[in-house]
Amino acid sequence: MGGSFRRGLFSATQEALVSSTPLAVVTGASSGIGAATARRLAAEGYEVVLTARRRDRIEALAGELRDAGRRAEARPLDVTDRAAVDAFAASLERCDVLVNNAGGAIGLEPVAEGDPADWRAMYEVNVLGVLHLTQALLPALTASGAGTVLVVTSTAGHGTYEGGGGYAAAKHGAHVLAGTLRLEIVDRPVRVIEIAPGMVHTEEFSLTRFRGDAERAARVYEGVAEPLTADDVADTIAWAVTRPPHVNVDLLVLRPRAQASNSKVHREPVERRESAERREP
């Protein structure tokens, strides 16, 4: 429940407690890694501001967190809209942590056949979205005295794969943005952390990539015993954010055990899994 509207709702003691509570902004909080991260940071004692384009999703999550006794506020936001981002930043009284999670992939076409509009859309949300929020909130993060900018990239930003040119280019841009920012603000009390997940099975990532083709999206994870979950990534994000302020996790790459690289994944034969499932009581 960040923002000036809180004034007048609490006693002086309550107001002091709220004002001392660190505030985390989480982008792309309507589902997947963003929603899981918001839940985890709220559990760690942060006041969380949930942003995403889908108002109904983040309002439902904010209500869930408040019902559990957490402090949470839903703020619909398109990270590619710079004017909206600036207005959002100006409305916050403080910001201690920024989790740049909003992003995504579109399509799996080879470079020779890729749609420039898809590449542009991926760049705008994965790179310019990070730029907009980071620029807008950096003064507040600096003023906090122990700010954290966290960028959720991908192993795609560290090594490409066939059909992944557009997404890998965008995530590499976000990776370079984080690394450059760390060099440029080393004299400020702000950490810059990059978390680069590999194969994560969430409800929407592959479905969005394949434009709603559920069958094709399911095949991405076919035969993989245990891909990462959104909670796995959120756990890693929370661990990095809650280190002492002088400890900077520059880059943390996480993959499921079955994934050795972007193009090397162990998959069990489908018939073997089905046979094992039939043997279970």
N, C-alpha and C positions, 0 to 999 in steps of 0.2 A: 504494500500500500504506500508506495513512494510518492513524493510530490507534496506541494504546498497545501493540498486539500486536507491533509492530516491535521493541520493546526486547528485547535479548538475541540478536537475529538478526545483528547487525552488530558490527564492531569499532568502537572509539571514533572512528577516522577516518571510517569509513563512516557511522556514526551522525550525525556532524557534517555530512557532506555531505547526507544525507537530510533532516536537520532544517532545512537552509538552502534546500532546494528548495521553491519556491512551490507551493501546493496550490490546485487549481481544482475546484470542485464543479459538475457539469453535470447539470441535471435533464432528464428526457425524453430520456435518452441511448440508448434502445433502438433508435432508427432515425432516418433523416432528418437534419435540421439538428443535433440533439443528438449523434448518433453522429459526424457529420462534425466537429463542433466538438471533441469529445473527442479524436479522432485528431489534429486540427490543434494543439490546445494541448499534447498530449503531445509532439508533434514539436517544439514551441517550448521544451520543457524543463520543462513543468509536470508535477507529480504530479497525476493526475486521479482524481477519485472519481465514478464513473458511477452515477447514480440513475435509476430507472424502476420501474414495477410489474412488468415482465416480466423475471424473474430470469435466464432462459435467454439472452435477448438480451444483456443487459449483461455477464453472465459470459463469454459468447463473445467480446465485444468487448474486455473486460479481458484475456482470455487472448491475443488477437491482439496487443494493445499490449505485453504483457509479453514475448511471443515476439520482438517487434521491439526489445527492450531498453528499453522505456518503463516508467514506474512508473504502475500503474493498479490500481484496486480497484473491484469491483462491489458496490453496496449497494442492494438492492431497497427502494423507497420510494414510497409514495403521497403526493404533495404536498398532497392535501386532508385528510390525517389529521394533525391538529396534534400529537397525542401522539407519533406516530411521528416526525414532523419534529423535535420537541424532543429525543427520545432520540437521533436521528441526529446532531444538532448537538452534543450533549453528548459524543458518542463521538469527535469530532475533536479532535486536538491543536492544529490551526491551520486557518485558511482565509484565502487571499489573494484569491481570485476566486470569485464566485458567478455562474454563468450560468443565469438563470431562463428556461429554454427550454420546459419542459413546458406543453402547451396543445393547442388544436385546435378544430375547428369541427364542429358537428352540424347537418345539415339546411340547406335553402335555401328554406324556406317564407317567404311574406310575413308581415309582422307580424300581420296579421289572423288568420292560421292557425297561427302558431308554437306549439309545445308548450312550456308553461312549464317542464316538466321538462328539456327540452333547453337552454333559456336558463339555468336554474339550474346545470346541469352545466357549461356553458361558463364561467359566472362563477366557479364554485368552482375549476376548474383554472387558468384564465387569470388570475384576479385573486387569489383567496384563496390559491392555491398559491404565487404570487409573494410575497404578504404573509407567509405562514407561514415560508418559507425565509429571506426577508430579515430578519424579526424575530429568528428563531432564530440566524442566523449573523452578525448585525451586530456583536455584541461581539467576535467573533473577527476579523472583517474590520477593525474599528477597531484592535484590538490588533496587527494585522500591521504597522501604520504606513503602509501603502500599499495599502489594500483597494479592490476593485472590485466593485460590484453591476452586473451587466448584465442587462437585461430585453429579451427578444426579443418584440416586439409584432407589428405588421403594418401595412401601409398601410390596412387596414380600420379601424384605430384612429384614422385621420386623415381619413377620408372614406368614407361608407358607399356601398352599392350595393343595388339591388333584391334582396331575398332574404337580405341579409346583416345584418339588424338585430340579431339575437342575438349573432353573432360580433363585429360591429363594436362593439356596446355593451360586450362583455367586453374586447376589445382596447383600446378607448378607456379603460376602467377601468384597465388595466395601464399605459397611457401616462400617465394622470393620476397614478397611484401613483408612477411613476418621477420625474415632474416635481416632485411635492410632496416626495418624499423628498430630492431634491437640494437643495431650499430648506432643509429642516429639519436636514440634517446638514452644511451647508456649513462648519461649524467643525471637522469631523472629517476625518481623513486617509483618506477613502473617496470614490471617484468613483462617480457613477451614470450609466450609459450606456444609451441606448435604441437598439436596432437594429430598424428597421421594414422587413421585406422585402415586396415585392409578390408577383408570380406566381412561385412556386417549385415545380418539378416534383419531388416526392419520391414514394416508393413508397406512402405511406400517407395523406397529408393528405386528398386528395379522396376516396379510398376510404372513409375513416372518415366524412367529411362525408355521403357518400351511402350510408352503412350497408352497405358491401360491394358496391355496384353498380359493377362494374369498367367496364362500357361507359359509364355516365354519367360516371364519374370521368375516363375517357380524353378525353371530349369537352371537358372544361375546357381542355385544352392543344391541342386540335385546330387545326391550321393555324398555331400559334405556332412560328416557326422555332427560337428558342432561349430558352425560359423559363429562369429562374435554376435552378441546381442547389443541393443542400445544401452542396456544397463551395464554391460561390460565397459563400454566406452565412457559412459557417465561416471562410473567408478574411477576410471583412470583420470578423467578431467578433474573430479573432486579431489583426488589425491594430489595432483599437480598444483591445484589452486590453493590447497590448504597447507602446503609446505611453508616454513618460516619465510618471511618476506625477502630475506637475503638469498634464498635458494631459488634459482631459476632453472626450470626444466626446459632447456632450449628446444629440444625435439624428442618426442617419444613416439615411436612406431609400434603399433600393436596389430597382430594378426592372429587368427585362429591357428592352432597347432597344425591343422591340415593344409595350411597355405604357406608355402615356402617363399613364393614371390607372386607378382601379379599374374604370371602365366603358368605357375606350377602349383597345382592344387590336387591333393589326394581325394579321389572320389571312390566310394565303395560301389561295386556293381549293384544296380537296383534290385536284381533278383536275390542277391545275398541278403540285403536288408529286409526284403519282404519275407524271406524264409525265416530270418531271425525273429521278425515281428510275429509270425505265425506260431513260433515256439514259446512266446511269452504267455504266461498264465492270464 
